[in-house]
Amino acid sequence: METYKIRLWIMDLCSIYELQTLLARVEILGHKIRKSSSTALMDSCEIGKAV
């Protein structure tokens, strides 16, 4: 019974770790998307001024 509890605890730790990793990836991806979209927006503004 004890080994079962320990195994569950380890699985919980792993799932928390995976969740944090996933959230970090999503955050990085979101940041990249925001950065590229703001860059694209600035580029289109520059094009708009040039026209």
VOVOLO-885358 format. One line per 10 residues: number of its first residue (from 1); their letters; for each residue z negated, x, y of N, C-alpha, C, CB. Coordinates in Angstrom, 2 decimals, decimal comma. Each point is the difference from the previous one (the first is absolute). Glycine has a CB too. Layout:
residues N
NUM> a> Z:X:Y:Z:X:Y:Z:X:Y:Z:X:Y; ...
This chain:
residues 51
1> metykirlwi> 0,00:0,83:-1,21:0,00:-0,83:1,21:0,00:0,87:1,26:-1,22:-1,81:-1,26; 0,43:2,89:1,23:-0,07:0,88:1,17:1,34:0,66:0,30:-2,40:0,40:-0,52; 3,09:0,07:-0,54:1,29:0,65:0,21:1,00:-0,98:0,61:-0,46:1,55:-1,95; 0,34:-2,82:1,56:0,87:-1,03:0,55:-0,22:-0,15:1,50:-0,03:-1,20:-2,22; -1,25:1,19:2,63:-0,34:-0,10:1,42:0,53:1,19:0,77:-2,06:-1,31:-0,58; 1,88:2,50:0,02:0,48:1,23:0,64:1,51:-0,06:0,15:-1,93:1,31:-0,96; 2,61:-1,76:-0,09:1,46:-0,10:0,04:0,45:-0,97:1,10:0,10:0,51:-2,46; -0,79:-1,63:2,57:0,31:-0,97:1,06:-0,22:0,60:1,37:-0,63:-1,87:-1,54; -0,46:2,61:1,67:-0,34:0,63:1,28:1,08:1,01:0,41:-2,46:-0,31:-0,51; 2,90:1,10:-0,48:1,07:0,97:0,26:1,29:-0,72:0,38:-1,06:1,62:-1,62
11> mdlcsiyelq> 1,35:-2,71:0,92:1,20:-0,78:0,32:-0,07:-0,56:1,41:0,26:-0,58:-2,43; -1,47:0,13:2,83:-0,20:-0,51:1,37:0,26:1,10:1,01:-1,69:-1,65:-0,85; 1,13:2,83:0,59:0,21:1,13:0,90:1,48:0,32:0,13:-2,25:0,91:-0,62; 2,94:-0,90:-0,51:1,43:0,29:0,00:0,77:-1,05:0,78:-0,24:1,13:-2,20; -0,11:-2,38:2,02:0,73:-1,06:0,71:-0,27:0,06:1,50:-0,12:-1,44:-2,06; -1,11:1,80:2,44:-0,32:0,15:1,42:0,81:1,16:0,58:-2,34:-0,92:-0,38; 2,39:2,01:-0,38:0,76:1,17:0,44:1,48:-0,35:0,15:-1,66:1,52:-1,14; 2,21:-2,23:0,15:1,41:-0,39:0,04:0,26:-0,92:1,18:0,14:0,23:-2,48; -1,07:-1,14:2,74:0,14:-0,93:1,12:0,02:0,74:1,32:-1,16:-1,77:-1,34; 0,24:2,75:1,49:-0,04:0,80:1,22:1,27:0,80:0,18:-2,48:0,14:-0,20
21> tllarveilg> 2,98:0,42:-0,90:1,24:0,78:0,04:1,16:-0,90:0,41:-0,87:1,56:-1,78; 0,89:-2,76:1,21:1,05:-0,97:0,31:-0,07:-0,39:1,48:-0,07:-0,85:-2,38; -1,14:0,57:2,86:-0,18:-0,36:1,41:0,43:1,13:0,92:-1,88:-1,51:-0,64; 1,55:2,73:0,25:0,39:1,16:0,80:1,52:0,12:0,05:-2,14:1,17:-0,63; 2,78:-1,38:-0,52:1,47:0,06:-0,05:0,62:-1,07:0,89:-0,12:0,91:-2,33; -0,42:-2,11:2,25:0,51:-1,11:0,80:-0,18:0,31:1,49:-0,55:-1,64:-1,85; -0,61:2,22:2,19:-0,29:0,35:1,39:0,99:1,05:0,50:-2,42:-0,54:-0,36; 2,67:1,56:-0,47:0,95:1,06:0,37:1,39:-0,59:0,16:-1,39:1,72:-1,23; 1,77:-2,59:0,29:1,31:-0,64:0,04:0,13:-0,85:1,26:0,10:0,00:-2,52; -1,15:-0,77:2,80:-0,01:-0,85:1,19:0,12:0,83:1,27:-1,38:-1,66:-1,23
31> hkirksssta> 0,69:2,80:1,24:0,05:0,89:1,16:1,40:0,55:0,18:-2,41:0,60:-0,35; 3,04:-0,20:-0,77:1,38:0,52:0,05:0,95:-1,07:0,52:-0,51:1,56:-1,92; 0,33:-2,78:1,43:0,87:-1,11:0,42:-0,18:-0,26:1,49:-0,12:-1,02:-2,32; -1,15:0,97:2,77:-0,28:-0,21:1,42:0,61:1,11:0,84:-2,12:-1,18:-0,59; 1,95:2,40:0,11:0,50:1,16:0,75:1,53:-0,07:0,10:-1,96:1,40:-0,79; 2,62:-1,68:-0,34:1,46:-0,03:0,01:0,52:-1,20:0,79:0,01:1,16:-2,23; -0,74:-2,29:2,17:0,47:-1,17:0,75:-0,19:0,21:1,50:-0,56:-1,48:-1,95; -0,53:2,16:2,34:-0,20:0,26:1,43:1,01:1,03:0,48:-2,45:-0,54:-0,21; 2,79:1,49:-0,65:1,03:0,99:0,33:1,34:-0,71:0,15:-1,25:1,82:-1,23; 1,54:-2,72:0,31:1,25:-0,76:0,06:0,05:-0,85:1,26:0,10:-0,05:-2,51
41> lmdsceigka> -1,23:-0,52:2,88:-0,10:-0,81:1,20:0,27:0,85:1,24:-1,65:-1,52:-1,14; 1,06:2,70:1,18:0,22:0,91:1,13:1,46:0,42:0,06:-2,37:0,82:-0,18; 2,96:-0,55:-0,99:1,41:0,39:-0,06:0,88:-1,12:0,55:-0,48:1,47:-1,99; 0,19:-2,70:1,58:0,82:-1,10:0,47:-0,18:-0,23:1,50:-0,15:-1,04:-2,27; -1,05:1,32:2,78:-0,23:-0,09:1,45:0,82:1,06:0,73:-2,34:-0,89:-0,41; 2,38:2,08:-0,15:0,78:1,08:0,60:1,48:-0,37:0,00:-1,71:1,71:-0,76; 2,17:-2,29:-0,35:1,41:-0,42:-0,11:0,27:-1,10:1,03:0,05:0,59:-2,49; -1,03:-1,49:2,62:0,12:-1,10:0,95:0,13:0,52:1,44:-1,33:-1,46:-1,55; 0,58:2,51:1,88:0,04:0,59:1,34:1,36:0,71:0,23:-2,54:0,30:-0,04; 3,03:0,31:-1,04:1,25:0,76:0,11:1,19:-0,92:0,20:-0,98:1,78:-1,44
51> v> 0,90:-2,98:0,88:1,13:-0,93:0,05:0,16:-0,59:1,39:-0,34:-0,54:-2,41
